[in-house]
Amino acid sequence: MSSAKSRWAISLAFILCTSVAFAHVHLKKSTPAEGAVLQSAPSQIVLTFSEPALVTALSIQQAGKAKQSLGPLPTEASQTLTVASPGLTAGSYVVTWRAVSPDKHVMSGTLHFRVGSAG
């Protein structure tokens, strides 16, 4: 392999490795799923991350109503967080979360679902 090709191959390998190393934790799946329309209220909310993360804030808000904190929140990083949902009635909901990844980056996101008919 020529010197130029070797340098190119090493550079490409470095870029690929650093891209993986700097990938941040993300929400892999949730229950309820994003955009779900449920016939009845869920008994719990489950967030599953791509790797362990420390959830530092978690709340739920029904459209037009006050935000409610959910918990208890964990004291250690975990890949999955399960919390009981408060008594939910028919309507649209937004779950808002914030978590810290092992590399100390803060991520946040939202999850939307509806209880009752889609109409």
C-alpha positions as CSV (number, residue, x, y, z in Angstrom):
1,M,0.0,0.0,0.0
2,S,1.4,3.4,-0.9
3,S,2.2,6.0,1.7
4,A,-0.7,8.2,0.6
5,K,-3.2,5.3,0.7
6,S,-2.0,4.3,4.1
7,R,-2.5,7.8,5.5
8,W,-5.9,8.0,3.9
9,A,-6.9,4.6,5.5
10,I,-5.6,5.6,8.9
11,S,-7.4,8.9,8.7
12,L,-10.7,7.2,7.7
13,A,-10.3,4.7,10.6
14,F,-9.7,7.5,13.0
15,I,-12.8,9.4,11.9
16,L,-15.0,6.4,12.1
17,C,-13.6,5.5,15.6
18,T,-14.1,9.1,16.9
19,S,-17.6,9.3,15.5
20,V,-18.6,6.2,17.5
21,A,-16.7,7.4,20.6
22,F,-18.6,10.7,20.6
23,A,-22.0,9.3,19.8
24,H,-24.4,10.5,22.5
25,V,-27.0,8.4,24.4
26,H,-30.4,8.6,22.8
27,L,-33.9,7.3,23.6
28,K,-34.0,3.9,21.9
29,K,-37.7,3.1,22.6
30,S,-40.5,4.0,25.0
31,T,-43.7,2.7,26.4
32,P,-46.0,4.2,25.3
33,A,-44.4,4.6,22.0
34,E,-44.0,8.1,20.4
35,G,-47.3,9.1,18.8
36,A,-49.2,6.1,20.3
37,V,-53.0,6.3,20.6
38,L,-54.0,4.2,23.6
39,Q,-57.5,2.9,24.4
40,S,-56.8,3.1,28.1
41,A,-54.2,4.9,30.3
42,P,-50.8,3.2,30.7
43,S,-50.0,2.1,34.3
44,Q,-46.3,3.0,33.8
45,I,-44.0,4.9,31.5
46,V,-40.8,3.2,30.4
47,L,-37.9,4.9,28.7
48,T,-35.1,2.7,27.2
49,F,-31.8,4.5,26.3
50,S,-29.1,3.3,23.9
51,E,-26.8,3.0,26.9
52,P,-27.0,3.7,30.7
53,A,-27.9,7.3,31.5
54,L,-28.8,9.2,34.6
55,V,-32.3,10.7,34.3
56,T,-32.3,14.0,36.2
57,A,-35.8,15.3,35.3
58,L,-39.0,13.6,34.2
59,S,-42.5,15.1,33.9
60,I,-45.8,14.6,32.1
61,Q,-48.3,17.3,31.0
62,Q,-51.7,16.9,29.6
63,A,-52.7,19.5,27.0
64,G,-54.0,22.6,28.7
65,K,-53.1,21.4,32.2
66,A,-50.2,21.8,34.7
67,K,-47.0,19.8,34.3
68,Q,-46.6,17.0,36.9
69,S,-43.2,15.6,38.0
70,L,-42.7,11.9,37.7
71,G,-40.6,9.7,39.9
72,P,-38.9,8.6,41.9
73,L,-35.8,9.3,39.7
74,P,-32.9,6.9,39.9
75,T,-29.7,7.8,41.8
76,E,-27.5,5.8,39.3
77,A,-27.3,5.5,35.6
78,S,-29.5,2.9,34.0
79,Q,-30.4,1.9,30.5
80,T,-34.1,1.5,31.3
81,L,-36.3,3.7,33.6
82,T,-39.8,2.7,34.6
83,V,-42.1,5.0,36.6
84,A,-45.7,4.7,37.5
85,S,-47.9,7.1,35.6
86,P,-50.3,9.2,37.5
87,G,-54.0,8.7,37.0
88,L,-54.4,9.7,33.3
89,T,-57.7,10.6,31.8
90,A,-58.5,10.9,28.1
91,G,-56.4,13.5,26.3
92,S,-53.0,14.3,24.7
93,Y,-49.9,14.0,26.8
94,V,-46.2,15.1,26.6
95,V,-43.6,13.4,28.6
96,T,-40.4,15.5,29.0
97,W,-37.1,14.0,30.1
98,R,-33.5,15.1,30.7
99,A,-30.6,12.7,31.2
100,V,-26.8,12.8,31.7
101,S,-24.8,10.4,29.6
102,P,-21.6,8.6,30.8
103,D,-19.5,11.2,29.0
104,K,-21.4,14.0,31.0
105,H,-23.4,15.3,28.0
106,V,-26.9,16.4,28.9
107,M,-29.6,15.3,26.6
108,S,-33.3,15.9,26.7
109,G,-36.4,14.9,24.7
110,T,-40.1,14.6,24.6
111,L,-42.6,11.7,24.1
112,H,-46.1,12.4,22.8
113,F,-49.1,10.0,23.2
114,R,-52.8,10.2,23.5
115,V,-55.3,8.3,25.7
116,G,-58.7,7.8,24.1
117,S,-59.7,8.1,20.5
118,A,-57.5,9.8,17.9
119,G,-60.3,12.3,17.0
